[in-house]
Amino acid sequence: MRQSIPAWIRIPVFFLLIVGVLEYFIDSGDNYAFIEFPLLSAVLVVILLFLIAAEAILNAIENVMFQALTPEAKERYMRAQQERIKKYDLKRIYRKLAGTRPISEEKELELDHNYDGIKELDNKLPPWWLYSFYASIVFAAGYLAYYHLWDGENQVAEFEKEMLAAKIQVEEYKKTAPDLVNAENVVLLTEAAELKKGETIYQTNCMACHAPDGGGGIGPNLTDEHWILGGGIKNVFHTVSEGGRAGKGMIAWKSSLKPAEIQQVASYVLSLQGTSPANPKDAEGDIWTE
């Protein structure tokens, strides 16, 4: 094999085979293994240098053995070497793939068509074009059989499958994404740290109308069981987000507060239930029960 294939082909082929094997056996997720594990890149460089060094050593051994040959054997070896080199001559390969013929043979290709000195040649199609055409026929037959005879997954089915997977991912993301909270999926927060954040938001934005202790002022009392627009985390979240009654209610805070912040302040407001403010305002609205 070494005698039939030149080094500039052997080394890249062996190296790419090694890279392919490593990529196959090393679990690197969506990235290439040499990107996910930088140390592997250094290993691959060492392997490439080893292949080059091994090739140089084999060439040196071959030269030593060549010097030991008789003149006749040397001549036979050189002729065989020249024949092998011709197989991988890039110009020769190009001419073979392009199907070109030298100008000296142009006379043999002439047809009987002659228009004002313009001659027509009977050139054959380039082999690379013919091979590509034959390959496309084979591919088309396989494509037809797979998608139309064996019910392969077509583009529509693949699109619907990917959209379903994306929808599931979006729903999973919404469950944990704080800024995607809405009145439908909001839950009551009970952790002290979250309620503390809600208290900070309340003292900054809400106490002017509802009093620092929630007893009420311009706005209603938040510590009793009566609610004008409904109690519970979903209703309170919606009221804070969208605002109160038109013309006389609270403004909509959705343009000033993030959904996660509205959830925090709504949970804090509900934590005021049953407390004893200094100057509680008279109850307004109806008693709320879940």
Stockholm file with secondary structure:
# STOCKHOLM 1.0

chainA/1-290         MRQSIPAWIRIPVFFLLIVGVLEYFIDSGDNYAFIEFPLLSAVLVVILLFLIAAEAILNAIENVMFQALTPEAKERYMRAQQERIKKYDLKRIYRKLAGTRPISEEKELELDHNYDGIKELDNKLPPWWLYSFYASIVFAAGYLAYYHLWDGENQVAEFEKEMLAAKIQVEEYKKTAPDLVNAENVVLLTEAAELKKGETIYQTNCMACHAPDGGGGIGPNLTDEHWILGGGIKNVFHTVSEGGRAGKGMIAWKSSLKPAEIQQVASYVLSLQGTSPANPKDAEGDIWTE
#=GR chainA/1-290 SS CTTTSCHHHHHHHHHHHHHHHHHHHSCCTTSCHHHHCHHHHHHHHHHHHHHHHHHHHHHHHHHHHHHTSCHHHHHHHHHHHHHHHHHTCHHHHHHHHHTCCCGGGHHHHEEEEEETTEEEECCCCCHHHHHHHHHHHHHHHHHHIIIIISCCCCHHHHHHHHHHHHHHHHHHHHHHCGGGCCTTTCCCCCCHHHHHHHHHHHHHHTHHHHCTTSCCSSSCCSSSSEESSCCHHHHHHHHHHHCSSTTTSCCCCTTTSCHHHHHHHHHHHHHTTTCCCSSCCCCCSEECCC
#=GC SS_cons         CTTTSCHHHHHHHHHHHHHHHHHHHSCCTTSCHHHHCHHHHHHHHHHHHHHHHHHHHHHHHHHHHHHTSCHHHHHHHHHHHHHHHHHTCHHHHHHHHHTCCCGGGHHHHEEEEEETTEEEECCCCCHHHHHHHHHHHHHHHHHHIIIIISCCCCHHHHHHHHHHHHHHHHHHHHHHCGGGCCTTTCCCCCCHHHHHHHHHHHHHHTHHHHCTTSCCSSSCCSSSSEESSCCHHHHHHHHHHHCSSTTTSCCCCTTTSCHHHHHHHHHHHHHTTTCCCSSCCCCCSEECCC
//
